[in-house]
Amino acid sequence: MNIGIVGLGLIGGSMAKSIKFRTAHTVWGVDLDGETMTLSRLSGAIDGALTRENIPACDLLLVAIRPAAAVGWVREHAPLFSKSMILVDLCGVKRNVCAQLAPIAKTYGFAYIGGHPMAGRERGGFVHSSEELFTGASMILTPDQNTDMRMLETLKAFFTDIGFAGLTFSTPEEHDRIIAYTSQLAHLVSSAYIKSPEAQRRRGFSAGSFRDMTRVAHLDEAMWTELFLDDADYLTEQLEILIDYLNEYRAALTARDAEKLQALLKDGREKKATAGGN
């Protein structure tokens, strides 16, 4: 296949590297940053630049940039897309993006499905991308009434070929509701947690817990602001739930209520066991 990738940061760059490392597909990529384009060529992550001339030859197009930019790029370039092409956006929110891209796909006759790879690192950019980023990860897809089985079979073969363990199907609504908790809230909490004055005085007193709690505070604030605001309703709901639980812990501590505090901690431990994860 001829595969186009828009955005060669952590996700797009890792897609390019994974494709070239594991398959014989041709990869064309584009990024606004000139240094990224140079590095991607020199490293062999892309075979060449994605241009207006070769966009019509793409069988699959992966858009790995921020939501508003993704919609704008697709809207501008959609007249160039082949009707046999499959478009997958890789944005971290789905309702807003899918609602705008699906009508464009219908107008121009190409296939579209929303996607979100469940993989990442706290540091972005092409220099931190890796052909191993998606190994064993889940790829979320949001099919709609226009999605056919042949397209899903093509995408399943493609994504598993480049390292994903499998596909998870969702609606844009469900995706955004769950991701508000599993990803966005964690980034928000980490960002708030690191603001304690003790963070600057903790040297010699921190180990794994501090590292785990603060890892994702090293984020791209412009990108995460856009993601948070696109999912503000669900994220606010999750934040309010967390604050309510934190207030329970604070009340138990203020009252020196050992029985209540132990019950809260026990409940958290048991819920972790049933929720699973590392």
N, C-alpha and C positions, 0 to 999 in steps of 0.2 A: 504493500500500500504506500501511497504518498501521504504523509502526515504533516500537517501544519500545526505549529505551536505558537500561540500569541502570548508573549510574556515568558521570559527565561529566568525567572527568579528561582526561589527554592522549589516550588511545585513544578513549574514549567521546565526548569532546568533538569530536575530529577526525572521528569517524564522523558525528556530528550535523551538523557544519559541511559535510562533504563531501556528505551526502545533500541538505541544503537548497540547497547551491550548484549541484548538478548534476542534481537530479531534482525531481519534483513530489510526492514522497511526503510524508505527514504524519509528523512526528516528535514523540513524547512522551518526555520524559526525567525521570530522577529521580537526585538526588545527596543525600548526607547533609549536605553543606555548603550553607548558605543563600545565601552569596555566589555560589557557583557556579551555583545555580539562577537567581539574579537576573541574572547575567552572560549565562547561556545564553539566557534569555528576551529580554533587551535586545539581544543581538547577532543574534537571529533564528535561532540554532542549533536551537532547539526551538519547536514550536508551542504547547506547554503541558506541564504536569506529567504524568508517568505515574502514574496512581492506580489504586486497586482498582476504580474504576468503569470506566476505559477499558482496563484490561489485557485483558478478554475480547475487545475489538475489534482487538487487535494481530494482524497477519498475520505479522510477524517481530519477534522479541525478541532484542536483542543485550545480553549481560551482560558488562560491562567493569569488573569489580571483582576484588579478590584472590580466589584459589581458594576458601578456606574460606568467605568471605563470599558468593561466588557460589553455592556449593552451598546455604548456609543460606537465601539469598534465594529461590532457585528452589523449595526444599522448602516454604517458607512460602507462596508464592504460586501454586504449581502447580495447586491446585484452581480457580483463576480462569482458567487458560489455555484458549483454544479448541482443540478437537481438530484444527483446520485450521492452527494456528499452527506456525511453525518457530522453534525456540530454537537460538541459536548462542552458546556461551560464547567469550570472547576472551582467556581466561587464558593465561599464559605457560608453563604445564605442562599436560599432558593426561592422563596415566595416572590420577592420583588424581581429577581432576575428572570425566573421562568415566565412570569406574567408578561414581561416585555419581549422576551426572545421568542416565545411560542408563536405569537401573531406574525412576527417577521418571517419565521420559517414557513408558516402557512402561506404568506403572501408570495414568497419567492420559490416555494416548492421543494426545499431541502428538508432533510430529517434533522430533528433537534431533540436532545434530551439533557436535562440538568444532571450534573454530577458533582461529587465532593469526595476526594480521596481522604480516607481517615488516617492521615500520616502527616507529620510535620516536625519541625525543630524550632527551638526558641530563637534561633538566628536565621534570618532570611538571606536572599540573594543567591546568585548563581554559584558563588564560591563555596557556599555551604550545601549545595545540591549534591545528590548522590544517586548512583544507579541502584543502591540498596534501600532507598527510603521507603519504597512501597512493598518490600518483601514481607509477606504474611499479613498485609493490611487489608482492610475492607474497602471496597469502592462502592459508594452510595450512588444510586441512579434513581431519578424521579420520572418514570414513564407516565404518559398520559394517554388519552384516547387515540392519539395519532401514532403511537408507538407500535411497531409490528415486531413479531417474533424474530424475523430474520435479522433485524437490526440488533436486537438484544443478544442473539447468538454471536453476531460479529463482535460486539463489544465485550461479551464474556470471554471469548477466545483472545481478544486483544489484551484486555486488562490482566487476565491470568498469565498470559505469555510474558508480561513485563514484571511479574512478581506478586501481584495481588492474590490473596487467598481465595477471594470470591466476591460476588456482588451482593449488595443489600438493597432491596427495593423499598422506596418510601414515597410519600407525597411531599410536595414542597412544605405544606403546613406541618406535617409530622416532623420532617427534618428540622425545621427551624425551631419547633418547640423543644425537641430533645437536645439539639446542639446548643441551645441557650444554656442548658444545664451542664452538659458534658464538656463543653469547650469554653464558651464565652464567660460563664460565671467563674470558672477556674482562673482565667486570665484577669478578670476584674478583681477577684479576691487577692491574687498574687500581687497585683499592682498596688492595692490598698495596704496589704500586709507589710510590704517592704518600706512603707513610709514611716513606720515607727522610728523615733530617734534612736532606739536601741540597735537598729540595723547597722548604724555607723559605729557602734561601740561593741559589736558582738564578737570581734576577732578573738579566736582562742576558745570561744564558747559555743561554736556551731558545728553541726555535723549533718547527717543525712536529712533530718527533718527540715532544717533551714534551707538546705539546697533544694529539696523537693518543693517546698512552699514558694520559693522565689524564682525558680527556673524560668517560668514563662512571663515573669515581670519584664524580662528583656524582650520587649515586643516592638512591633512597628506601629507607633501610636496613630498614624494617619490611616493605615489600613484597618486597624481594630476599631477606631472611632466609626468608620463607615459600617463595619459589620455590626457593631453594637447598636447603632441607630436604625439600621435596617431590620433589626430583630428586637427593638426596644420593648415591645409589649411583652414578649415571652421572657426576655432577660430581666425586666423589672419585676415580673412575677416571681422568678426564681430568686432574685435578690431579696425580695420581701420575705420569702419563705426562710432563707438563710438567716436574715436578721432576727426573725421570730425565734428561731432555734438558738441563736447566739444569746438572745436576751434570757432564755431559760437557763443557759449556763451561767450568765452573769448573775442572775437572781440567786442561784444556788450558791455561788461563791460569796456573794455579798452577805447572805444569811448564814454562811459557814455550815450549810446543810449537806453533810457528808452523804447521807442516805440518798438525797435527791441527785447530787452530783454523780454518785456511783451509778445510779439508775440511768442517768443520761448517757454516761460513757458506755455502759453495758448495752444500751439500746443502739448506740452508734456502732459498736463492735459487731453486734448481731446483724444490723442492716448491711454493713460492709460484707459480711459473709454471704448474705443472700444476693447482694448486688453483683458480686464477683469482681473481676479485674485484678490487676497486679497490686 
